[in-house]
């Protein structure tokens, strides 16, 4: 049985979620997949899974089906039991926390590319499918370097790291819920002022006409 600290819960689409977590004993990020697939809303709710939750899972013998970079973290687990453990305060910058980089490029081993630039922000940031890097990364930045906008009826994050500006889609389940119910201004109010943020960045799996690109997304924000 593995004890995992949940770092992000992302919404793939309504009712389907992806959970990522930090395996402190193994010193690695993992993507626990019940029977090798994504989580349902019922599984999220039944186990009260949110960032900061400690869970215990049992790996099973299903072989991960994904390509790199996702193959780096994919971890099929038994859907029963998934046990929610007692939560404890987490220092997201402490010695036992997942590592963070100062730039997105460094986080993805220099493999990050982008398709075009929009108002000074790199858009369509991606890592090529098959790259042997992690698909789950953390970046440290000041809260003033992060903002949110609604573009084409979708929630987007505008962020600046130590090297460049990016515009990324937001897939954090919690932030999307706030946006849908209260609007983008409420999402901005979620962030603390003048605080260092541990920003979780993940890669989408390459699909269809974009099978060669794993696009970067904002998975969540910790502090």
Secondary structure, DSSP 8 states (H G I E B T S, - for coil): -EEEEEEEEEEEETTEEEEEEEETTTTEEEEEEETTS-EEHHHHHHTT--TT-EEEE-B-S------TBGGGTEEEE-SS--EEE------TTSTTS---BSSHHHHTTT-EE-SEEETTEEES-EEETT-SSBSEEEEEEEGGGEEEEEETTEEEEEEE-SS-EEEEEE-BHHHHHHHHHH-HHHHHHHS-SS-EEEEEEEE----GGGTTEEEEEEEEEE-
